[in-house]
Amino acid sequence: MPSGQQARAQSAAIRPGRAGPAAGTPPSDPLERVRALFGGRRLSPAQRRIAQYVCDHLTEAAFLSITDLAERVGVSQPSVTRFATSLGYSGYPALREALQPIALSAVAGAADAAREEPLRNEVQAAIDAEIENLENLRRVVADPGRILTVGRELAASVPLTVLGLRISASLAEYFGYAARRIHPDVRLVTRGGSVAYDALLQSREAGGDWALAFAMPRHAKETLSALRAARRTGMRVALVTDVALGPLAEEADVVLTAGTGARLVFDSYAAPGLLAASLLQAMADASPERTQRRLEGYEQAADQHDFFLED
């Protein structure tokens, strides 16, 4: 079971900060009690679908057989079993037994019609969770020293390798696209295996000192392999991820964390995206003359080739 600090860092699915069946004093609201059962765990997309269905149809779902629940959600029966065991229960019957008294309390309080609108605030809840992630990031960067230091190091590394595999490729591509406007040689790596190792070797041989890696859940084994490959070449690694501990962090020289939003079926990345933008700002500030020269040159090229629509 993750610690409270790890659970907050992970922005755990459904409801951060509460951990499975061993949670403390439960809240009084039935829906919050269910979310407390599911909280503190990193759920797969299929498991989040099950959790969301239970939250949205609590008074019905708590009395369904495993066959009926799997059919309603559109997953296999083994997926339901794995979902229950991932929460710390012996199986689905044990989870259902825990859900039923909560469902009965919801029936008793059904006069509150708002609880019968299961989708009304789900996106709002996801936004609230992201606001919490941003607040946590705001506290972390109250002293911007680490961001500024990493930004200087990345700006000075020519070439600069930016790595992001699987779901993290989108963050790496955003960073790489913007970094090319202010840095003379940015090399983006979004494929793992020997392709990543080859790119890292070439970057190191060309004089690159640093690789910036993005690693968001679910953390891929090939990302760990790529970080180790970067270290073997002699490069230093700055890692942007959601947790400060673990095998990925052990392979990095610098770890910068930002929680991911995990209230919906797929993660959202408001805080990691802002952290990436902050690193870009630090890079720009680290070499102001180069930044100005390159940005002005890009604007001239954009005007010459008519890249953009007129505002």
C-alpha positions as CSV (number, residue, x, y, z in Angstrom):
1,M,0.0,0.0,0.0
2,P,1.5,3.4,-0.9
3,S,2.2,6.0,1.7
4,G,0.0,9.1,2.0
5,Q,2.8,11.1,0.3
6,Q,3.0,8.6,-2.6
7,A,-0.8,8.5,-2.9
8,R,-0.9,12.3,-3.2
9,A,1.9,12.3,-5.7
10,Q,0.1,9.7,-7.8
11,S,-3.2,11.6,-7.5
12,A,-4.7,8.2,-7.0
13,A,-7.6,7.1,-9.1
14,I,-11.2,8.0,-8.1
15,R,-10.4,9.7,-4.8
16,P,-6.8,10.7,-3.7
17,G,-5.6,10.2,-0.2
18,R,-7.6,7.2,1.0
19,A,-6.3,3.7,0.7
20,G,-8.6,0.7,-0.1
21,P,-10.4,-1.3,2.6
22,A,-7.9,-0.4,5.3
23,A,-8.9,3.3,5.2
24,G,-9.6,5.2,8.4
25,T,-12.9,6.7,9.5
26,P,-15.1,6.7,6.4
27,P,-17.0,9.8,5.2
28,S,-20.7,9.9,5.7
29,D,-21.7,10.5,2.0
30,P,-22.2,7.1,0.3
31,L,-20.5,8.1,-2.9
32,E,-17.5,9.4,-1.0
33,R,-17.4,6.2,1.0
34,V,-17.2,4.2,-2.2
35,R,-14.5,6.4,-3.6
36,A,-12.6,5.9,-0.3
37,L,-12.7,2.2,-1.0
38,F,-11.2,2.7,-4.4
39,G,-8.7,5.5,-3.5
40,G,-5.0,5.2,-3.1
41,R,-4.6,2.6,-5.9
42,R,-3.2,3.0,-9.4
43,L,-6.0,1.5,-11.5
44,S,-5.7,0.5,-15.1
45,P,-8.2,2.0,-17.6
46,A,-10.3,-1.1,-17.5
47,Q,-10.4,-1.1,-13.7
48,R,-11.3,2.6,-13.8
49,R,-14.3,1.8,-16.0
50,I,-15.5,-0.7,-13.3
51,A,-14.9,1.7,-10.5
52,Q,-16.8,4.5,-12.4
53,Y,-19.7,2.2,-13.1
54,V,-20.0,1.3,-9.5
55,C,-19.9,4.9,-8.5
56,D,-22.5,5.9,-11.1
57,H,-24.8,2.9,-10.3
58,L,-24.1,2.2,-6.7
59,T,-27.5,1.0,-5.5
60,E,-27.7,-1.4,-8.4
61,A,-24.0,-2.4,-8.9
62,A,-23.5,-3.5,-5.2
63,F,-26.0,-6.4,-5.7
64,L,-24.9,-7.6,-9.2
65,S,-23.3,-10.9,-9.7
66,I,-19.8,-10.9,-11.2
67,T,-21.3,-12.0,-14.5
68,D,-23.8,-9.2,-14.6
69,L,-21.3,-6.5,-13.5
70,A,-18.8,-7.6,-16.2
71,E,-21.5,-7.5,-18.8
72,R,-22.8,-4.1,-17.8
73,V,-19.3,-2.5,-17.8
74,G,-18.2,-4.3,-20.9
75,V,-15.2,-6.2,-19.4
76,S,-14.4,-9.8,-18.7
77,Q,-15.2,-11.6,-15.4
78,P,-11.4,-12.0,-14.7
79,S,-11.1,-8.2,-15.0
80,V,-13.6,-7.7,-12.3
81,T,-11.8,-10.2,-10.1
82,R,-8.5,-8.5,-10.7
83,F,-10.1,-5.2,-9.9
84,A,-11.3,-6.5,-6.5
85,T,-8.0,-8.1,-5.6
86,S,-6.1,-4.9,-6.6
87,L,-8.1,-3.1,-3.9
88,G,-7.0,-5.6,-1.3
89,Y,-10.1,-7.9,-1.3
90,S,-9.9,-11.7,-1.5
91,G,-12.2,-11.5,-4.6
92,Y,-15.3,-9.9,-6.0
93,P,-17.7,-11.4,-3.3
94,A,-15.7,-9.7,-0.6
95,L,-15.8,-6.4,-2.4
96,R,-19.5,-6.7,-3.0
97,E,-20.0,-7.4,0.7
98,A,-18.3,-4.1,1.5
99,L,-20.3,-2.2,-1.1
100,Q,-23.8,-3.4,0.0
101,P,-24.2,-1.5,3.3
102,I,-23.0,1.6,1.6
103,A,-25.6,1.1,-1.2
104,L,-28.3,0.5,1.4
105,S,-27.4,3.8,3.1
106,A,-27.7,5.5,-0.2
107,V,-31.1,4.1,-0.7
108,A,-32.1,5.3,2.7
109,G,-31.0,8.8,1.8
110,A,-32.4,8.8,-1.7
111,A,-34.4,11.9,-0.9
112,D,-31.3,13.9,-2.0
113,A,-32.0,13.9,-5.7
114,A,-28.5,15.1,-6.5
115,R,-27.1,11.7,-5.8
116,E,-29.3,10.3,-8.6
117,E,-27.4,12.4,-11.2
118,P,-24.2,10.3,-11.3
119,L,-22.5,12.1,-14.2
120,R,-23.4,15.6,-13.1
121,N,-20.1,16.4,-11.4
122,E,-17.7,13.7,-12.6
123,V,-15.8,16.1,-14.9
124,Q,-15.9,18.7,-12.2
125,A,-14.4,16.2,-9.8
126,A,-11.6,15.5,-12.2
127,I,-10.9,19.2,-12.6
128,D,-10.9,19.6,-8.8
129,A,-8.3,16.8,-8.6
130,E,-6.2,18.6,-11.2
131,I,-6.5,21.9,-9.3
132,E,-5.1,20.0,-6.2
133,N,-2.2,18.8,-8.4
134,L,-1.5,22.3,-9.5
135,E,-1.6,23.6,-5.9
136,N,0.9,20.9,-4.9
137,L,3.1,21.9,-7.8
138,R,2.8,25.6,-6.8
139,R,4.1,24.7,-3.3
140,V,7.0,22.7,-4.8
141,V,8.1,25.6,-7.0
142,A,7.8,28.2,-4.3
143,D,11.6,28.0,-4.3
144,P,12.3,27.9,-8.0
145,G,16.0,27.0,-7.6
146,R,15.8,23.5,-8.8
147,I,13.8,24.4,-11.9
148,L,16.2,27.2,-12.8
149,T,19.3,24.9,-12.3
150,V,17.9,22.2,-14.5
151,G,16.8,24.7,-17.1
152,R,20.4,26.0,-17.2
153,E,21.8,22.5,-17.6
154,L,19.4,21.6,-20.4
155,A,20.0,24.9,-22.2
156,A,23.8,24.2,-22.2
157,S,23.5,20.6,-23.4
158,V,24.0,20.6,-27.2
159,P,22.4,18.5,-28.5
160,L,19.6,18.1,-25.9
161,T,17.8,14.7,-26.0
162,V,14.1,14.7,-25.0
163,L,12.7,11.2,-24.3
164,G,9.0,10.1,-23.9
165,L,7.7,6.7,-24.6
166,R,4.1,5.4,-24.9
167,I,1.6,7.8,-23.2
168,S,4.5,10.1,-22.2
169,A,5.3,10.8,-25.9
170,S,2.8,13.6,-26.0
171,L,4.6,15.6,-23.3
172,A,8.0,14.9,-24.8
173,E,6.7,16.1,-28.2
174,Y,5.2,19.3,-26.7
175,F,8.5,20.0,-24.9
176,G,10.6,19.2,-28.0
177,Y,8.5,21.3,-30.3
178,A,8.8,24.4,-28.1
179,A,12.4,23.8,-27.1
180,R,13.5,23.8,-30.8
181,R,12.4,27.5,-30.9
182,I,15.0,28.4,-28.3
183,H,17.7,25.6,-28.5
184,P,19.9,24.9,-31.6
185,D,19.7,21.0,-31.4
186,V,16.9,19.2,-29.8
187,R,16.6,15.4,-30.5
188,L,13.2,13.8,-29.7
189,V,13.1,10.1,-28.8
190,T,9.6,8.5,-28.7
191,R,10.5,4.9,-29.6
192,G,12.1,2.5,-27.2
193,G,14.5,-0.4,-27.6
194,S,17.5,-0.3,-29.8
195,V,16.1,2.8,-31.6
196,A,16.2,4.8,-28.4
197,Y,19.7,3.5,-27.5
198,D,21.0,4.4,-31.0
199,A,19.6,7.9,-30.7
200,L,21.1,8.4,-27.2
201,L,24.5,7.2,-28.4
202,Q,24.4,9.6,-31.3
203,S,23.4,12.5,-29.1
204,R,26.2,11.7,-26.6
205,E,28.8,11.4,-29.4
206,A,27.7,14.8,-30.7
207,G,28.4,16.4,-27.3
208,G,25.1,16.1,-25.5
209,D,25.4,16.0,-21.7
210,W,21.8,15.7,-20.7
211,A,18.6,13.8,-21.5
212,L,15.2,15.0,-20.3
213,A,12.8,12.2,-19.8
214,F,9.1,12.2,-19.3
215,A,7.6,9.2,-17.5
216,M,3.9,9.2,-16.7
217,P,1.7,6.3,-15.5
218,R,1.6,3.5,-16.5
219,H,5.4,3.5,-16.2
220,A,6.8,1.4,-19.1
221,K,9.7,-1.1,-18.7
222,E,11.2,0.3,-21.9
223,T,11.4,3.7,-20.3
224,L,13.5,2.2,-17.5
225,S,15.7,0.6,-20.1
226,A,16.1,3.8,-22.0
227,L,17.1,5.7,-18.8
228,R,19.7,3.1,-18.0
229,A,21.0,3.3,-21.6
230,A,21.3,7.0,-21.3
231,R,23.4,6.6,-18.1
232,R,25.6,4.0,-19.8
233,T,26.5,6.5,-22.5
234,G,27.6,9.0,-19.8
235,M,24.7,11.3,-20.1
236,R,23.0,12.8,-17.1
237,V,19.2,12.4,-16.8
238,A,16.5,14.8,-15.7
239,L,13.2,13.0,-15.1
240,V,9.7,14.5,-15.0
241,T,7.4,12.0,-13.5
242,D,4.5,11.6,-11.0
243,V,6.4,9.9,-8.1
244,A,9.7,10.8,-6.5
245,L,10.6,7.2,-5.6
246,G,10.9,4.0,-7.5
247,P,13.2,2.4,-10.2
248,L,12.8,5.2,-12.7
249,A,13.8,7.8,-10.1
250,E,16.8,5.7,-9.1
251,E,18.2,6.1,-12.6
252,A,17.8,9.9,-12.8
253,D,20.2,12.6,-11.6
254,V,17.4,15.0,-11.0
255,V,13.7,14.1,-10.4
256,L,10.9,16.7,-10.8
257,T,7.5,15.5,-9.8
258,A,4.0,16.6,-10.8
259,G,0.8,14.6,-10.1
260,T,-1.4,13.3,-12.9
261,G,-5.2,13.5,-12.9
262,A,-6.6,10.0,-12.5
263,R,-10.3,10.6,-11.9
264,L,-11.3,9.7,-15.5
265,V,-10.7,6.6,-17.6
266,F,-7.4,8.0,-18.9
267,D,-5.0,10.3,-17.1
268,S,-4.8,14.0,-17.6
269,Y,-1.6,16.1,-17.3
270,A,-2.3,19.6,-16.3
271,A,0.5,19.7,-13.7
272,P,3.2,17.9,-15.7
273,G,2.3,20.1,-18.7
274,L,2.8,23.2,-16.6
275,L,6.1,21.8,-15.2
276,A,7.3,21.2,-18.7
277,A,6.4,24.8,-19.6
278,S,8.3,26.0,-16.5
279,L,11.4,24.1,-17.6
280,L,11.1,25.8,-21.1
281,Q,10.9,29.2,-19.4
282,A,14.0,28.4,-17.3
283,M,15.9,27.3,-20.5
284,A,14.9,30.5,-22.2
285,D,16.0,32.6,-19.3
286,A,19.3,30.8,-19.0
287,S,20.4,32.0,-22.4
288,P,18.5,35.2,-23.1
289,E,20.5,36.4,-26.1
290,R,20.3,33.0,-27.9
291,T,16.6,32.8,-27.0
292,Q,15.8,36.3,-28.5
293,R,17.9,35.6,-31.6
294,R,16.2,32.3,-32.3
295,L,12.7,33.5,-31.6
296,E,13.1,36.5,-33.8
297,G,14.5,34.3,-36.6
298,Y,11.6,31.9,-36.2
299,E,9.1,34.8,-36.5
300,Q,10.8,36.0,-39.6
301,A,10.6,32.6,-41.1
302,A,6.9,32.3,-40.1
303,D,6.1,35.6,-41.8
304,Q,8.1,34.7,-44.9
305,H,6.4,31.3,-45.4
306,D,3.0,32.4,-44.1
307,F,2.8,29.7,-41.5
308,F,-0.2,31.0,-39.5
309,L,-3.6,32.5,-39.9
310,E,-4.0,36.2,-39.2
311,D,-5.4,36.9,-35.8
